[in-house]
Amino acid sequence: MLDPITHGLIGIALSTLSGHTMQLNDPVFLGCTLGAMLPDLDIIFHVKGRLNYLLNHRGASHSLIALTASALGLGSALYLIFPTASWWSVILWTLIGTMSHGIMDLLNSYGAELLWPFSRKKITVDMIMLTDPVVFGSLLVSFMIALIKPELANISSQTALLLSALYLAYRHLGRIKTRDRLMDIYHLNDEEQVRVIPAMYHPFTWNFILFEEDYVRFGIIRDQEPSICRVLPKFKGDNPSVANALAGNLAEIFSQFTPYCHIIAHASETDECIVEFLDLRYWAKGNFLYTGNVYLNLDGEISQEIFHALPNQKGVLLSY
């Protein structure tokens, strides 16, 4: 999720392309800027806990339908308050703002439910981390220039947007280069066996997932030199414990939450079986950020399910 400040800076930069000034009574400027931040009002889901927020963030509020509807609502309200530009112009630039939010959220591994309600799948292109310093920095400099020299607002915004686009193109090419190097190092023939995803806190480092015959390997690659962090047994769908766990609430949560879910069945020192769910997207301090456990009794029935939103912290017990 790009942070709201970056989204707002993108909206400001785009608004200057309209020819309107950065004035708080200009409906085009306000529409584009506020529209670029509006979808993240789904932060209100946090009042019912972090799990509720994680499940609903970038859901319906980030769909094409909601982005269009919110632009119509916000743009119309701004037009009524500040009728200094045509209704169509205000709506158009507000829509550009809301759509910029949806597009930018596709660029990192969290993704967005752009096609809701037809699909609950979060679409992602795995290009940048949650907050990218290069994109943020170029837009912030542009904004500061526009504040100091309003006559340079348009050219500074164009420059920042162009630099950001070139940087994203560089990231895309770098990801392809990294994928090809991993295929060469680990002697893989199929591109589908490799997933290269942005690291959480390091803009010039990539995480990667290798899908091999018997194992799934997770690692980090810096300066084109990979290191393996975890070697996981390959997911076995015919395992009865896994099949039973897939019928529970935790499996549904992970299926909606992440495209990179990995499942492992563990034997317990007691007679219980533990089925572990891992979200392979985010790695921090030697562990995956989001995990969960399903506990099965001797009869293979689910006794409890726990979702862990942070490593080494008490999880959320699911009720059903």
C-alpha positions as CSV (number, residue, x, y, z in Angstrom):
1,M,0.0,0.0,0.0
2,L,1.6,3.2,-1.0
3,D,1.3,5.6,1.9
4,P,-1.4,8.4,1.8
5,I,1.3,11.1,1.5
6,T,2.7,9.6,-1.7
7,H,-0.8,9.2,-3.1
8,G,-1.5,12.8,-2.2
9,L,1.7,14.0,-3.9
10,I,0.7,12.1,-7.0
11,G,-2.7,13.8,-7.0
12,I,-1.1,17.2,-6.6
13,A,1.3,16.6,-9.5
14,L,-1.5,15.4,-11.8
15,S,-3.7,18.4,-10.9
16,T,-1.1,20.9,-12.0
17,L,-1.3,19.3,-15.5
18,S,-4.9,20.6,-15.8
19,G,-3.6,24.2,-15.8
20,H,-5.3,25.0,-12.5
21,T,-3.3,26.5,-9.6
22,M,-2.6,24.8,-6.3
23,Q,-5.3,26.8,-4.4
24,L,-7.5,25.4,-1.6
25,N,-10.6,26.9,-3.3
26,D,-9.9,25.3,-6.7
27,P,-12.2,22.3,-7.1
28,V,-10.0,20.7,-9.8
29,F,-6.9,20.8,-7.5
30,L,-8.9,19.6,-4.5
31,G,-10.7,16.9,-6.5
32,C,-7.5,15.4,-8.0
33,T,-5.6,15.6,-4.7
34,L,-8.3,14.4,-2.3
35,G,-9.4,11.8,-4.9
36,A,-5.9,10.3,-4.9
37,M,-6.1,9.7,-1.2
38,L,-9.8,9.0,-0.8
39,P,-9.8,5.1,-1.2
40,D,-7.5,4.8,1.9
41,L,-10.4,5.9,4.0
42,D,-11.0,2.1,4.4
43,I,-8.5,2.6,7.3
44,I,-11.8,2.8,9.4
45,F,-11.9,-1.0,9.3
46,H,-9.0,-0.8,11.8
47,V,-11.4,0.0,14.6
48,K,-12.5,-3.6,14.6
49,G,-8.9,-4.9,14.8
50,R,-5.9,-5.4,12.5
51,L,-7.2,-8.6,11.0
52,N,-10.4,-6.9,9.9
53,Y,-8.4,-4.1,8.4
54,L,-6.1,-6.5,6.5
55,L,-9.1,-8.4,5.1
56,N,-10.9,-5.3,3.9
57,H,-8.1,-2.9,2.9
58,R,-7.8,-2.5,-0.8
59,G,-11.0,-4.4,-1.3
60,A,-14.2,-3.0,-2.6
61,S,-13.0,0.6,-2.0
62,H,-10.3,0.1,-4.5
63,S,-12.4,-1.4,-7.3
64,L,-13.0,0.4,-10.6
65,I,-16.7,0.7,-9.6
66,A,-15.9,2.3,-6.3
67,L,-13.1,4.6,-7.7
68,T,-15.6,5.9,-10.3
69,A,-18.4,6.3,-7.8
70,S,-16.2,8.1,-5.3
71,A,-15.0,10.5,-8.0
72,L,-18.6,11.3,-8.9
73,G,-19.5,11.9,-5.3
74,L,-16.5,13.9,-4.3
75,G,-16.3,15.8,-7.5
76,S,-20.0,16.8,-7.4
77,A,-19.6,18.0,-3.8
78,L,-16.6,20.1,-4.6
79,Y,-18.4,21.6,-7.6
80,L,-21.3,22.6,-5.4
81,I,-19.0,24.2,-2.9
82,F,-16.6,25.8,-5.4
83,P,-18.5,26.3,-8.7
84,T,-15.5,28.0,-10.4
85,A,-15.0,25.3,-13.0
86,S,-17.3,23.1,-15.1
87,W,-18.9,20.1,-13.4
88,W,-17.4,17.8,-16.1
89,S,-13.9,19.2,-15.6
90,V,-14.1,18.7,-11.8
91,I,-15.4,15.2,-12.2
92,L,-12.7,14.3,-14.8
93,W,-9.8,15.4,-12.7
94,T,-11.2,13.9,-9.6
95,L,-11.5,10.6,-11.5
96,I,-7.9,10.9,-12.6
97,G,-7.0,11.3,-8.9
98,T,-8.9,8.2,-7.7
99,M,-7.7,6.1,-10.7
100,S,-4.1,7.1,-10.0
101,H,-4.6,5.6,-6.5
102,G,-5.8,2.3,-7.9
103,I,-3.1,2.1,-10.5
104,M,-0.3,2.9,-8.0
105,D,-1.6,0.3,-5.6
106,L,-1.2,-2.4,-8.2
107,L,2.5,-1.8,-8.3
108,N,3.4,-3.4,-5.0
109,S,2.8,-6.9,-3.7
110,Y,-0.3,-6.1,-1.7
111,G,-2.3,-5.4,-4.8
112,A,-6.0,-4.3,-5.0
113,E,-9.3,-5.8,-5.8
114,L,-9.7,-3.8,-8.9
115,L,-12.4,-6.1,-10.4
116,W,-14.6,-6.3,-7.4
117,P,-17.4,-7.6,-7.2
118,F,-16.7,-9.9,-10.2
119,S,-13.4,-11.1,-8.6
120,R,-12.1,-10.9,-5.0
121,K,-8.5,-11.5,-6.3
122,K,-6.0,-8.8,-5.5
123,I,-4.2,-7.8,-8.7
124,T,-0.5,-7.0,-8.4
125,V,2.5,-6.5,-10.6
126,D,5.1,-6.8,-7.8
127,M,7.2,-3.9,-8.9
128,I,7.8,-1.6,-5.9
129,M,7.8,-1.9,-2.1
130,L,5.1,-0.4,0.1
131,T,6.6,3.1,0.2
132,D,9.2,3.8,-2.5
133,P,11.7,6.5,-1.6
134,V,12.5,7.3,-5.3
135,V,8.9,8.0,-6.3
136,F,8.2,9.8,-3.0
137,G,11.3,11.9,-3.2
138,S,10.9,13.1,-6.8
139,L,7.2,14.1,-6.1
140,L,8.1,15.8,-2.8
141,V,10.8,17.9,-4.5
142,S,8.3,18.8,-7.3
143,F,5.8,19.9,-4.7
144,M,8.3,22.1,-2.8
145,I,9.4,23.7,-6.1
146,A,5.7,24.4,-6.9
147,L,5.2,26.0,-3.5
148,I,8.2,28.3,-3.9
149,K,7.8,29.0,-7.6
150,P,4.2,28.5,-8.6
151,E,5.0,29.4,-12.2
152,L,7.2,26.2,-12.3
153,A,4.5,23.9,-10.9
154,N,3.5,22.4,-14.3
155,I,7.1,21.7,-15.5
156,S,8.2,20.4,-12.1
157,S,5.2,18.0,-12.0
158,Q,5.9,16.8,-15.5
159,T,9.5,16.2,-14.6
160,A,8.7,14.3,-11.4
161,L,6.1,12.1,-13.1
162,L,8.5,11.4,-16.0
163,L,11.3,10.5,-13.6
164,S,8.9,8.2,-11.7
165,A,7.8,6.5,-14.9
166,L,11.4,6.0,-16.0
167,Y,12.3,4.6,-12.5
168,L,9.4,2.2,-12.7
169,A,10.5,1.1,-16.2
170,Y,14.0,0.5,-14.7
171,R,12.5,-1.5,-11.9
172,H,10.6,-3.6,-14.4
173,L,13.7,-4.4,-16.4
174,G,15.6,-5.1,-13.2
175,R,13.0,-7.6,-12.1
176,I,13.2,-9.4,-15.5
177,K,17.1,-9.4,-15.2
178,T,16.9,-10.8,-11.7
179,R,14.4,-13.5,-12.7
180,D,16.7,-14.6,-15.6
181,R,19.7,-14.7,-13.3
182,L,17.9,-16.8,-10.8
183,M,16.8,-19.2,-13.5
184,D,20.4,-19.5,-14.6
185,I,21.9,-20.0,-11.1
186,Y,19.3,-22.6,-10.0
187,H,19.0,-24.3,-13.4
188,L,15.3,-23.6,-13.9
189,N,13.7,-23.8,-17.4
190,D,10.3,-22.4,-16.8
191,E,9.6,-18.7,-15.9
192,E,6.6,-19.9,-13.9
193,Q,9.0,-21.5,-11.4
194,V,10.4,-18.1,-10.3
195,R,8.6,-15.2,-8.7
196,V,10.5,-12.0,-8.0
197,I,8.9,-9.6,-5.6
198,P,10.0,-6.3,-4.0
199,A,11.6,-6.5,-0.5
200,M,9.8,-4.6,2.3
201,Y,12.3,-2.0,3.3
202,H,15.1,-2.1,0.7
203,P,14.3,-0.4,-2.7
204,F,17.2,-2.0,-4.6
205,T,16.8,-5.5,-3.1
206,W,14.4,-8.2,-4.4
207,N,12.9,-11.2,-2.6
208,F,12.3,-14.3,-4.7
209,I,10.4,-17.6,-4.6
210,L,11.5,-20.7,-6.4
211,F,9.0,-23.5,-7.1
212,E,11.0,-26.6,-7.5
213,E,9.9,-30.3,-7.7
214,D,10.1,-31.1,-4.0
215,Y,10.7,-27.8,-2.4
216,V,9.7,-24.1,-2.4
217,R,12.7,-21.9,-1.7
218,F,12.4,-18.3,-0.4
219,G,15.4,-16.0,-0.7
220,I,16.8,-12.5,-1.0
221,I,19.0,-11.3,-3.9
222,R,21.3,-8.2,-3.5
223,D,23.6,-7.0,-6.2
224,Q,22.6,-10.1,-8.2
225,E,23.8,-12.4,-5.5
226,P,21.1,-14.6,-4.1
227,S,20.9,-16.2,-0.6
228,I,18.2,-18.7,0.5
229,C,16.4,-17.8,3.7
230,R,13.9,-20.6,4.0
231,V,13.4,-24.0,2.3
232,L,9.8,-25.2,2.5
233,P,8.4,-28.6,1.7
234,K,6.2,-28.6,-1.5
235,F,2.5,-28.2,-0.8
236,K,0.7,-31.5,-1.0
237,G,-3.0,-31.2,-1.7
238,D,-3.7,-34.9,-1.2
239,N,-2.6,-34.6,2.5
240,P,-5.9,-35.2,4.5
241,S,-4.8,-32.8,7.2
242,V,-4.2,-30.1,4.6
243,A,-7.5,-30.9,2.9
244,N,-9.4,-30.5,6.3
245,A,-7.6,-27.2,7.0
246,L,-8.5,-25.9,3.6
247,A,-12.2,-26.1,4.7
248,G,-11.7,-23.6,7.5
249,N,-11.9,-19.9,7.9
250,L,-8.1,-19.4,7.9
251,A,-7.8,-20.9,4.5
252,E,-10.4,-18.6,3.1
253,I,-8.7,-15.6,4.7
254,F,-5.3,-16.5,3.1
255,S,-6.9,-17.2,-0.3
256,Q,-8.3,-13.7,-0.4
257,F,-5.4,-12.1,1.3
258,T,-2.4,-13.2,-0.7
259,P,-1.5,-14.8,-4.1
260,Y,1.6,-16.3,-2.5
261,C,0.1,-18.6,0.2
262,H,2.1,-21.7,1.2
263,I,0.8,-24.5,3.4
264,I,2.7,-27.0,5.6
265,A,1.4,-29.8,7.7
266,H,3.4,-30.4,10.9
267,A,3.2,-33.3,13.3
268,S,2.7,-32.2,16.9
269,E,4.2,-33.6,20.1
270,T,0.6,-34.1,21.2
271,D,-1.9,-36.0,19.1
272,E,-2.9,-32.8,17.3
273,C,-1.8,-31.9,13.8
274,I,-0.9,-28.3,13.0
275,V,-1.3,-26.9,9.5
276,E,0.7,-23.7,9.0
277,F,-0.3,-21.0,6.5
278,L,2.4,-18.6,5.3
279,D,2.2,-15.4,3.2
280,L,5.4,-15.5,1.3
281,R,5.2,-11.8,0.2
282,Y,6.7,-10.1,3.3
283,W,9.9,-11.1,5.1
284,A,11.1,-9.2,8.1
285,K,13.6,-10.0,10.9
286,G,14.0,-13.6,9.8
287,N,10.4,-14.5,9.5
288,F,7.3,-14.1,7.3
289,L,5.1,-11.2,8.5
290,Y,1.7,-12.9,8.1
291,T,1.2,-16.5,9.2
292,G,-1.5,-18.7,10.6
293,N,-2.0,-22.1,12.3
294,V,-4.9,-24.5,12.0
295,Y,-5.1,-27.1,14.8
296,L,-6.7,-30.4,14.0
297,N,-7.8,-33.0,16.6
298,L,-7.5,-36.8,16.3
299,D,-10.6,-37.0,14.2
300,G,-9.1,-34.5,11.7
301,E,-11.6,-31.8,12.8
302,I,-10.5,-28.2,13.3
303,S,-10.2,-27.4,17.0
304,Q,-8.9,-23.8,16.6
305,E,-7.5,-21.4,14.0
306,I,-5.1,-18.6,14.8
307,F,-4.0,-15.7,12.5
308,H,-0.7,-14.0,13.3
309,A,-0.5,-10.4,12.0
310,L,3.1,-9.9,13.2
311,P,5.9,-12.4,14.0
312,N,6.4,-13.5,17.6
313,Q,3.2,-11.8,18.8
314,K,-0.1,-13.2,20.1
315,G,-2.3,-14.1,17.2
316,V,-6.0,-13.6,16.6
317,L,-8.2,-16.6,17.5
318,L,-10.8,-17.1,14.8
319,S,-14.4,-18.0,15.8
320,Y,-16.8,-19.9,13.5
